[in-house]
Amino acid sequence: MNKPLITVIVPVYNIIEYLPRCVESICNQTYRNLEILLVDDGSTDGTDKLCDELAQKDDRIRVFHKENGGSSTARNLALTYAKGEYVGFVDSDDFIAPDMYEKLYSGIVTYGVKVAQIGRDEIDQDGKMLPNICEPPKEATVISSLEFLKELLMHRGDCSFCTKLIDKSLFPKEAFPEGRLNEDFHLLVRMLPGIGKLVSLPEQTYHVFYRIGSNSRKADKESFSRVYADCVDNADMVEVLVAQSIPTLKSVALRFAVFQRLEYLLHIPISQMTRDNGMYRNVVAYMRKNWFRAMGNPELTGKNKLYHTLFAIAPKSIRQLHAKMR
């Protein structure tokens, strides 16, 4: 029996040094029935021409060129042209093991689900393995959408679309929110009710290349990735969703909202902690308004509550002290 077509979407922008490794790892998959969509998002370093050259080497590759608009616009464009029954994503500086899509498809068939995910590891620019962001299960595990949402809110689940193979019918129109970062989390939370359940596989076959200079990894100490603000916005979205339809997760959603704001306050440059910074003011106001709720929340650790208290009282002074201690 012929296996279904899998569409692999790769947004591409000024990544000429690492794109060949990425594309080669996809072309070398043991699961052969693939189409590979490279979406050049207005590259200016020659990556656009490299995409066309790579397409000449493998007829499964299709290339789309567009004006720069961000990863979400590139992914959404590719979804409109995707012919596969299932869809996967790979970031253009990352690479994957040869059997990743074979394992993911097997997981979907074996467990009768529409989504399978697999583990990932991280490698820095010196080739050093970094600590796992998400620990993969020791054996294949089927998990419900509700359980998976809780894992995401406890920062144990993996929200990345790059580690997943997904039934294309699950994607809404204009799927990825455009003009923001941490878009995977936002879309995945919206899709979870339709997913029902998914299987999580133990192997780590997706390899993240931790590259300084990418969207959320800035070398300049004064730069501040908007991903932290987008994470706070996602936390607000979750609190509304949970309040409306999943009241059993209210304490977990509050824990997530507090944690995301602590991340924001621990990363914003001190120079940007000013009265005219509306986002900063709103974050601090939330911490003060919800202090009593947070102190009684069983999902927050003692350390979380201590940081919450300190930042609610004197956020700028605490950041200055924190910087000196580091």
Contacts in CASP RR format, 6 or more apart in sequence:
PFRMAT RR
TARGET T0000
AUTHOR 0000-0000-0000
METHOD contacts of the structure
MODEL  1
MNKPLITVIVPVYNIIEYLPRCVESICNQTYRNLEILLVDDGSTDGTDKL
CDELAQKDDRIRVFHKENGGSSTARNLALTYAKGEYVGFVDSDDFIAPDM
YEKLYSGIVTYGVKVAQIGRDEIDQDGKMLPNICEPPKEATVISSLEFLK
ELLMHRGDCSFCTKLIDKSLFPKEAFPEGRLNEDFHLLVRMLPGIGKLVS
LPEQTYHVFYRIGSNSRKADKESFSRVYADCVDNADMVEVLVAQSIPTLK
SVALRFAVFQRLEYLLHIPISQMTRDNGMYRNVVAYMRKNWFRAMGNPEL
TGKNKLYHTLFAIAPKSIRQLHAKMR
2 33 0 8 1.000
3 31 0 8 1.000
3 33 0 8 1.000
3 105 0 8 1.000
4 33 0 8 1.000
4 84 0 8 1.000
4 85 0 8 1.000
4 86 0 8 1.000
4 105 0 8 1.000
5 33 0 8 1.000
5 34 0 8 1.000
5 35 0 8 1.000
5 83 0 8 1.000
5 84 0 8 1.000
5 85 0 8 1.000
5 86 0 8 1.000
6 31 0 8 1.000
6 33 0 8 1.000
6 34 0 8 1.000
6 35 0 8 1.000
6 84 0 8 1.000
6 85 0 8 1.000
6 86 0 8 1.000
6 87 0 8 1.000
6 88 0 8 1.000
6 101 0 8 1.000
6 105 0 8 1.000
6 165 0 8 1.000
7 34 0 8 1.000
7 35 0 8 1.000
7 36 0 8 1.000
7 37 0 8 1.000
7 78 0 8 1.000
7 82 0 8 1.000
7 83 0 8 1.000
7 84 0 8 1.000
7 86 0 8 1.000
7 87 0 8 1.000
7 88 0 8 1.000
7 168 0 8 1.000
8 26 0 8 1.000
8 34 0 8 1.000
8 35 0 8 1.000
8 36 0 8 1.000
8 37 0 8 1.000
8 87 0 8 1.000
8 88 0 8 1.000
8 89 0 8 1.000
8 90 0 8 1.000
8 101 0 8 1.000
9 37 0 8 1.000
9 39 0 8 1.000
9 74 0 8 1.000
9 75 0 8 1.000
9 78 0 8 1.000
9 79 0 8 1.000
9 82 0 8 1.000
9 87 0 8 1.000
9 88 0 8 1.000
9 89 0 8 1.000
9 90 0 8 1.000
10 22 0 8 1.000
10 23 0 8 1.000
10 26 0 8 1.000
10 36 0 8 1.000
10 37 0 8 1.000
10 38 0 8 1.000
10 39 0 8 1.000
10 89 0 8 1.000
10 90 0 8 1.000
10 91 0 8 1.000
10 92 0 8 1.000
11 39 0 8 1.000
11 41 0 8 1.000
11 70 0 8 1.000
11 71 0 8 1.000
11 74 0 8 1.000
11 75 0 8 1.000
11 78 0 8 1.000
11 91 0 8 1.000
11 92 0 8 1.000
12 19 0 8 1.000
12 38 0 8 1.000
12 39 0 8 1.000
12 40 0 8 1.000
12 41 0 8 1.000
12 43 0 8 1.000
12 47 0 8 1.000
12 51 0 8 1.000
12 74 0 8 1.000
12 92 0 8 1.000
13 40 0 8 1.000
13 41 0 8 1.000
13 42 0 8 1.000
13 43 0 8 1.000
13 47 0 8 1.000
13 68 0 8 1.000
13 70 0 8 1.000
13 71 0 8 1.000
13 74 0 8 1.000
13 92 0 8 1.000
14 43 0 8 1.000
14 44 0 8 1.000
14 45 0 8 1.000
14 47 0 8 1.000
15 22 0 8 1.000
15 43 0 8 1.000
15 47 0 8 1.000
15 92 0 8 1.000
15 93 0 8 1.000
16 43 0 8 1.000
16 45 0 8 1.000
16 46 0 8 1.000
16 47 0 8 1.000
16 50 0 8 1.000
18 92 0 8 1.000
18 93 0 8 1.000
18 209 0 8 1.000
18 211 0 8 1.000
19 47 0 8 1.000
19 50 0 8 1.000
19 51 0 8 1.000
19 54 0 8 1.000
19 92 0 8 1.000
19 93 0 8 1.000
20 50 0 8 1.000
20 54 0 8 1.000
21 95 0 8 1.000
22 90 0 8 1.000
22 91 0 8 1.000
22 92 0 8 1.000
22 93 0 8 1.000
22 94 0 8 1.000
22 95 0 8 1.000
23 36 0 8 1.000
23 38 0 8 1.000
23 54 0 8 1.000
23 61 0 8 1.000
24 95 0 8 1.000
25 90 0 8 1.000
25 95 0 8 1.000
25 96 0 8 1.000
25 97 0 8 1.000
25 98 0 8 1.000
26 34 0 8 1.000
26 36 0 8 1.000
26 90 0 8 1.000
26 96 0 8 1.000
27 36 0 8 1.000
27 57 0 8 1.000
27 58 0 8 1.000
27 60 0 8 1.000
27 61 0 8 1.000
28 98 0 8 1.000
29 96 0 8 1.000
29 98 0 8 1.000
29 99 0 8 1.000
29 100 0 8 1.000
29 101 0 8 1.000
29 102 0 8 1.000
30 98 0 8 1.000
30 99 0 8 1.000
30 101 0 8 1.000
30 102 0 8 1.000
31 99 0 8 1.000
31 101 0 8 1.000
31 102 0 8 1.000
31 105 0 8 1.000
34 60 0 8 1.000
34 101 0 8 1.000
35 60 0 8 1.000
35 61 0 8 1.000
35 62 0 8 1.000
35 82 0 8 1.000
35 83 0 8 1.000
35 84 0 8 1.000
36 58 0 8 1.000
36 60 0 8 1.000
36 61 0 8 1.000
36 62 0 8 1.000
37 61 0 8 1.000
37 62 0 8 1.000
37 63 0 8 1.000
37 64 0 8 1.000
37 78 0 8 1.000
37 81 0 8 1.000
37 82 0 8 1.000
38 51 0 8 1.000
38 54 0 8 1.000
38 55 0 8 1.000
38 61 0 8 1.000
38 62 0 8 1.000
38 63 0 8 1.000
38 64 0 8 1.000
39 63 0 8 1.000
39 64 0 8 1.000
39 66 0 8 1.000
39 74 0 8 1.000
39 75 0 8 1.000
39 77 0 8 1.000
39 78 0 8 1.000
40 47 0 8 1.000
40 48 0 8 1.000
40 51 0 8 1.000
40 63 0 8 1.000
40 64 0 8 1.000
40 65 0 8 1.000
40 66 0 8 1.000
41 66 0 8 1.000
41 67 0 8 1.000
41 68 0 8 1.000
41 69 0 8 1.000
41 70 0 8 1.000
41 71 0 8 1.000
41 73 0 8 1.000
41 74 0 8 1.000
42 48 0 8 1.000
42 65 0 8 1.000
42 66 0 8 1.000
42 67 0 8 1.000
42 68 0 8 1.000
42 69 0 8 1.000
48 65 0 8 1.000
51 63 0 8 1.000
51 65 0 8 1.000
52 63 0 8 1.000
54 61 0 8 1.000
54 63 0 8 1.000
55 61 0 8 1.000
55 62 0 8 1.000
55 63 0 8 1.000
62 81 0 8 1.000
64 77 0 8 1.000
64 78 0 8 1.000
64 81 0 8 1.000
66 73 0 8 1.000
66 74 0 8 1.000
66 77 0 8 1.000
69 178 0 8 1.000
69 179 0 8 1.000
70 178 0 8 1.000
70 179 0 8 1.000
71 176 0 8 1.000
71 183 0 8 1.000
71 215 0 8 1.000
72 176 0 8 1.000
72 177 0 8 1.000
72 178 0 8 1.000
72 179 0 8 1.000
72 180 0 8 1.000
72 183 0 8 1.000
73 178 0 8 1.000
73 179 0 8 1.000
75 89 0 8 1.000
75 175 0 8 1.000
75 176 0 8 1.000
76 174 0 8 1.000
76 175 0 8 1.000
76 176 0 8 1.000
76 178 0 8 1.000
79 87 0 8 1.000
79 168 0 8 1.000
79 171 0 8 1.000
79 175 0 8 1.000
82 168 0 8 1.000
84 168 0 8 1.000
85 167 0 8 1.000
85 168 0 8 1.000
86 105 0 8 1.000
86 108 0 8 1.000
86 165 0 8 1.000
86 166 0 8 1.000
86 167 0 8 1.000
86 168 0 8 1.000
87 165 0 8 1.000
87 166 0 8 1.000
87 168 0 8 1.000
87 171 0 8 1.000
88 101 0 8 1.000
88 161 0 8 1.000
88 162 0 8 1.000
88 164 0 8 1.000
88 165 0 8 1.000
88 166 0 8 1.000
89 161 0 8 1.000
89 162 0 8 1.000
89 164 0 8 1.000
90 96 0 8 1.000
90 162 0 8 1.000
90 206 0 8 1.000
91 162 0 8 1.000
91 208 0 8 1.000
93 209 0 8 1.000
93 211 0 8 1.000
93 214 0 8 1.000
94 162 0 8 1.000
94 206 0 8 1.000
94 207 0 8 1.000
94 208 0 8 1.000
94 209 0 8 1.000
95 207 0 8 1.000
95 209 0 8 1.000
96 205 0 8 1.000
96 206 0 8 1.000
96 207 0 8 1.000
97 203 0 8 1.000
97 205 0 8 1.000
97 206 0 8 1.000
97 207 0 8 1.000
99 205 0 8 1.000
100 118 0 8 1.000
100 205 0 8 1.000
100 206 0 8 1.000
101 165 0 8 1.000
103 116 0 8 1.000
103 118 0 8 1.000
103 201 0 8 1.000
103 203 0 8 1.000
103 205 0 8 1.000
104 116 0 8 1.000
104 117 0 8 1.000
104 118 0 8 1.000
104 164 0 8 1.000
104 165 0 8 1.000
104 201 0 8 1.000
105 116 0 8 1.000
105 165 0 8 1.000
107 113 0 8 1.000
107 116 0 8 1.000
107 140 0 8 1.000
107 199 0 8 1.000
107 201 0 8 1.000
108 114 0 8 1.000
108 115 0 8 1.000
108 116 0 8 1.000
108 165 0 8 1.000
108 167 0 8 1.000
108 199 0 8 1.000
110 140 0 8 1.000
110 199 0 8 1.000
111 140 0 8 1.000
111 142 0 8 1.000
111 199 0 8 1.000
112 199 0 8 1.000
113 142 0 8 1.000
113 197 0 8 1.000
113 198 0 8 1.000
113 199 0 8 1.000
114 166 0 8 1.000
114 167 0 8 1.000
114 169 0 8 1.000
114 170 0 8 1.000
114 195 0 8 1.000
114 196 0 8 1.000
114 198 0 8 1.000
115 164 0 8 1.000
115 165 0 8 1.000
115 166 0 8 1.000
115 167 0 8 1.000
115 170 0 8 1.000
115 195 0 8 1.000
115 198 0 8 1.000
115 199 0 8 1.000
116 164 0 8 1.000
116 165 0 8 1.000
116 198 0 8 1.000
116 199 0 8 1.000
116 200 0 8 1.000
116 201 0 8 1.000
117 158 0 8 1.000
117 163 0 8 1.000
117 164 0 8 1.000
117 165 0 8 1.000
117 198 0 8 1.000
117 199 0 8 1.000
117 200 0 8 1.000
117 201 0 8 1.000
118 136 0 8 1.000
118 163 0 8 1.000
118 164 0 8 1.000
118 200 0 8 1.000
118 201 0 8 1.000
118 203 0 8 1.000
118 204 0 8 1.000
118 205 0 8 1.000
118 206 0 8 1.000
119 134 0 8 1.000
119 136 0 8 1.000
119 158 0 8 1.000
119 163 0 8 1.000
119 200 0 8 1.000
119 201 0 8 1.000
119 202 0 8 1.000
119 203 0 8 1.000
119 204 0 8 1.000
119 205 0 8 1.000
119 206 0 8 1.000
120 133 0 8 1.000
120 134 0 8 1.000
120 158 0 8 1.000
120 160 0 8 1.000
120 162 0 8 1.000
120 163 0 8 1.000
120 204 0 8 1.000
120 205 0 8 1.000
120 206 0 8 1.000
120 207 0 8 1.000
120 208 0 8 1.000
121 129 0 8 1.000
121 130 0 8 1.000
121 132 0 8 1.000
121 204 0 8 1.000
121 206 0 8 1.000
121 207 0 8 1.000
121 208 0 8 1.000
122 129 0 8 1.000
122 130 0 8 1.000
122 131 0 8 1.000
122 132 0 8 1.000
122 133 0 8 1.000
122 207 0 8 1.000
122 208 0 8 1.000
122 209 0 8 1.000
122 210 0 8 1.000
123 129 0 8 1.000
123 130 0 8 1.000
123 207 0 8 1.000
123 208 0 8 1.000
123 209 0 8 1.000
123 210 0 8 1.000
124 130 0 8 1.000
124 210 0 8 1.000
125 209 0 8 1.000
125 210 0 8 1.000
125 211 0 8 1.000
125 212 0 8 1.000
130 210 0 8 1.000
132 204 0 8 1.000
133 158 0 8 1.000
134 156 0 8 1.000
134 157 0 8 1.000
134 158 0 8 1.000
135 156 0 8 1.000
136 200 0 8 1.000
136 201 0 8 1.000
136 202 0 8 1.000
136 203 0 8 1.000
136 204 0 8 1.000
137 200 0 8 1.000
137 201 0 8 1.000
137 202 0 8 1.000
138 202 0 8 1.000
139 202 0 8 1.000
140 199 0 8 1.000
140 200 0 8 1.000
140 201 0 8 1.000
140 202 0 8 1.000
141 199 0 8 1.000
141 200 0 8 1.000
142 197 0 8 1.000
142 198 0 8 1.000
142 199 0 8 1.000
142 200 0 8 1.000
143 151 0 8 1.000
143 197 0 8 1.000
143 198 0 8 1.000
143 199 0 8 1.000
143 200 0 8 1.000
144 196 0 8 1.000
144 197 0 8 1.000
145 192 0 8 1.000
145 193 0 8 1.000
145 194 0 8 1.000
145 195 0 8 1.000
145 196 0 8 1.000
145 197 0 8 1.000
145 198 0 8 1.000
146 246 0 8 1.000
146 249 0 8 1.000
148 157 0 8 1.000
148 192 0 8 1.000
148 195 0 8 1.000
148 198 0 8 1.000
149 189 0 8 1.000
149 192 0 8 1.000
149 246 0 8 1.000
149 249 0 8 1.000
150 249 0 8 1.000
150 252 0 8 1.000
151 157 0 8 1.000
152 159 0 8 1.000
152 185 0 8 1.000
152 188 0 8 1.000
152 189 0 8 1.000
153 238 0 8 1.000
153 249 0 8 1.000
153 252 0 8 1.000
153 253 0 8 1.000
153 255 0 8 1.000
153 256 0 8 1.000
154 252 0 8 1.000
154 255 0 8 1.000
154 256 0 8 1.000
154 299 0 8 1.000
155 256 0 8 1.000
155 259 0 8 1.000
159 184 0 8 1.000
159 185 0 8 1.000
159 188 0 8 1.000
160 184 0 8 1.000
160 206 0 8 1.000
161 184 0 8 1.000
161 187 0 8 1.000
161 188 0 8 1.000
162 206 0 8 1.000
163 206 0 8 1.000
164 198 0 8 1.000
170 191 0 8 1.000
170 194 0 8 1.000
170 195 0 8 1.000
171 191 0 8 1.000
172 190 0 8 1.000
172 191 0 8 1.000
175 187 0 8 1.000
176 183 0 8 1.000
176 184 0 8 1.000
176 186 0 8 1.000
176 187 0 8 1.000
177 183 0 8 1.000
177 186 0 8 1.000
177 187 0 8 1.000
180 186 0 8 1.000
180 226 0 8 1.000
180 230 0 8 1.000
180 233 0 8 1.000
181 215 0 8 1.000
181 216 0 8 1.000
181 225 0 8 1.000
181 226 0 8 1.000
181 227 0 8 1.000
181 230 0 8 1.000
182 227 0 8 1.000
182 230 0 8 1.000
182 231 0 8 1.000
182 234 0 8 1.000
183 230 0 8 1.000
185 231 0 8 1.000
185 234 0 8 1.000
186 230 0 8 1.000
186 234 0 8 1.000
186 237 0 8 1.000
189 234 0 8 1.000
189 237 0 8 1.000
189 238 0 8 1.000
189 241 0 8 1.000
210 217 0 8 1.000
211 217 0 8 1.000
212 218 0 8 1.000
212 219 0 8 1.000
213 219 0 8 1.000
215 225 0 8 1.000
215 227 0 8 1.000
216 225 0 8 1.000
216 227 0 8 1.000
217 225 0 8 1.000
218 224 0 8 1.000
218 225 0 8 1.000
221 269 0 8 1.000
222 269 0 8 1.000
222 271 0 8 1.000
223 269 0 8 1.000
224 267 0 8 1.000
224 268 0 8 1.000
224 269 0 8 1.000
224 272 0 8 1.000
225 267 0 8 1.000
228 263 0 8 1.000
228 264 0 8 1.000
228 267 0 8 1.000
228 268 0 8 1.000
229 264 0 8 1.000
229 279 0 8 1.000
231 260 0 8 1.000
231 263 0 8 1.000
231 264 0 8 1.000
232 257 0 8 1.000
232 260 0 8 1.000
232 261 0 8 1.000
232 264 0 8 1.000
232 279 0 8 1.000
232 283 0 8 1.000
234 260 0 8 1.000
235 253 0 8 1.000
235 256 0 8 1.000
235 257 0 8 1.000
235 260 0 8 1.000
235 261 0 8 1.000
236 257 0 8 1.000
238 253 0 8 1.000
238 256 0 8 1.000
238 257 0 8 1.000
239 253 0 8 1.000
239 254 0 8 1.000
239 256 0 8 1.000
239 257 0 8 1.000
241 253 0 8 1.000
242 249 0 8 1.000
242 250 0 8 1.000
242 252 0 8 1.000
242 253 0 8 1.000
243 250 0 8 1.000
243 253 0 8 1.000
251 297 0 8 1.000
251 298 0 8 1.000
251 299 0 8 1.000
252 299 0 8 1.000
254 290 0 8 1.000
254 293 0 8 1.000
254 294 0 8 1.000
254 297 0 8 1.000
254 299 0 8 1.000
255 297 0 8 1.000
255 299 0 8 1.000
255 300 0 8 1.000
255 304 0 8 1.000
257 286 0 8 1.000
257 290 0 8 1.000
258 287 0 8 1.000
258 290 0 8 1.000
258 294 0 8 1.000
258 297 0 8 1.000
258 300 0 8 1.000
258 304 0 8 1.000
258 308 0 8 1.000
259 300 0 8 1.000
259 304 0 8 1.000
261 283 0 8 1.000
261 286 0 8 1.000
261 287 0 8 1.000
262 304 0 8 1.000
262 307 0 8 1.000
262 308 0 8 1.000
262 311 0 8 1.000
264 283 0 8 1.000
265 283 0 8 1.000
265 284 0 8 1.000
265 287 0 8 1.000
265 311 0 8 1.000
265 315 0 8 1.000
265 319 0 8 1.000
266 307 0 8 1.000
266 319 0 8 1.000
266 322 0 8 1.000
268 280 0 8 1.000
268 319 0 8 1.000
270 316 0 8 1.000
270 319 0 8 1.000
270 320 0 8 1.000
270 323 0 8 1.000
272 280 0 8 1.000
273 280 0 8 1.000
273 315 0 8 1.000
273 316 0 8 1.000
273 319 0 8 1.000
274 280 0 8 1.000
275 281 0 8 1.000
284 311 0 8 1.000
284 312 0 8 1.000
284 315 0 8 1.000
287 294 0 8 1.000
287 308 0 8 1.000
287 311 0 8 1.000
287 312 0 8 1.000
287 315 0 8 1.000
288 312 0 8 1.000
291 308 0 8 1.000
291 309 0 8 1.000
291 312 0 8 1.000
294 300 0 8 1.000
294 304 0 8 1.000
294 305 0 8 1.000
294 308 0 8 1.000
295 305 0 8 1.000
295 308 0 8 1.000
295 309 0 8 1.000
300 308 0 8 1.000
310 318 0 8 1.000
311 318 0 8 1.000
END
